Amino acid sequence: MECTGGTMDQYIISASSTSDDLLPMVMALHHLLGGLPVTARSRDVPGLRVEDKKVLDDRYTGPVLEAAIQGNELKKTVPRSGPYRGVPVVVAPVRDGTGTAIGAIGVVDITGIFDLATLMEHQSAILQQVCGKDPCPLPTESVAAKR
């Protein structure tokens, strides 16, 4: 790469990053993920919670963010408290060059919203409710047939 002599903005994420420091990264993730809620914090300073393209809380922390930092590991769980109580989330630690957790970023886990095994288990009952009979549609019916 050639240096053009211009100045370049830098964002440095550290264990003491503030909400303002994390905001550009969190908003980029929020947009990349189609507007899913995103939360983040550094190890030493509460962070932020973003939903609907807005910062809802700029001093945010949550039990799963804290657990991901403390355990320095990915967490996929359903929180029992906080604004995401009862909603599946996934939270990853942000690590420095030595592998130490210096923060965490979390999103609502859309892969955890649907329990595929339960859905498959209830597939026949769902089809019966929608169509009245199983299989749906019957071999003698057109796909557009509804009951």
N, C-alpha and C positions, 0 to 999 in steps of 0.2 A: 504494500500500500504506500501511496505517496502522501507525504504530509503537505497540505496546502497552506499551512500557516494560520488557519482559522482556529477559533476556540471551539471546544467541544464540551457539551454538558456532560456531567458524570453523576451517576447515582451510585452511592456505595451503601450496601446493606451490611449492617454490623449488629452485634448483640445489643447495642443501645440505639438502634434506629427508631425514629419516631413515626407517627402516623403519616406525617408529611413526606418522610423519606420513602415509605412503603407505597404511598398512593399511586405513583405512575405504574408500578408493577402490578398492583392489585387491580387497577382499572383495566389494564391491558388484558389480564386474565379474565376478568369479568366479561369483557367484550368478546374475547376468543371463545369463551364457553357459552355464548348465546344468552348472556344475561343471568346465568346462575349466580346465586349469592356467593360471595367470596369474603373470607375473613383472613386476617393476618396480624401477627404481632412479632416483635423482636423478643429476645429472651428477657431483657431488662425493662422494657417499656411496653405498656399496653398499645394496641394497634388500632385496626379499624375493621368495620363491617360495612360491606357495600352490597346494596340491592337496588334493582330498578335504576341503574346508572347514577345512584346517589350514595353518598357517605351517610349512613344512618347513625354511626357511632365512631368518633375518632379517639376514643379511649377504651376500645373494646378488648376484652379477653374472654376466654371461654375454657371450660374444663378440658376439652379435647385438644385445643391449641396448647395448653399448658402441659398436658400429658405427652404430647408429641415432642415437645422441647425437652422435658425431663427425661423421657425414655429414649430420646434420639431415634425414634422409629415411626414408621407410618402407622396411622390409626384409622381403622374403618369401624365405625360404631354408630349407635343411636344414643345421643345425649339424653340424660335424665333431667337436665335442668337447662335454663337459658333459653334464648329465642329460638333455638333449633331443637328443643326438646321433642323427642318422638320422631325426628326426621333423620334418615341416614346421612352421615357426613363422612368425608375422607379428608384427613389432615396429614400433611407431610412436613417433616422438619426441613428447615433451611440450614445447610451446613457450611462451615468455613473450610479453608484449605486443609485443615487437619482432621476434618470429619466431625467436629464438635457442633452440636445444634446451637445456632445463634438466633433462631426464630422458627416460625411455623406459618404455613399457609393452608387454609381449609376451604373446601367447597361442599355444597350439597351433593350427595352421592346418588346421581340418577340411576346408577346401576344397582343400587341397593333398595330402590323404591319398590321394585317388582320382585317378588320372590318367585322365580321361575318354576321351582319344584311345586309350589302350591298352585300356581296357575295351571300347570300340566295336570296336576291331580284333580282339579276341578273343571277341566276342559269339557268333559261330557256334560256335566250339569249346566255349565254356561251355555253350551250349544242348545241344550234342551230348553232353557229359559228364553233364548233368543229365537229359536226356530220352531220349537214345539216338539221336535223329534231329533233323534240322532241317527245317522249322520245328517248334517245340514249343508246344503240342501240335499234332499233325497235324490237318488240317481235319476228319477223320472222328472225332477223339477229343474227349472232353469235357475241359474245363479241369482237372478233378480227376484225370484219368488220369496216372499216374506209372509210369515204368519203371525 
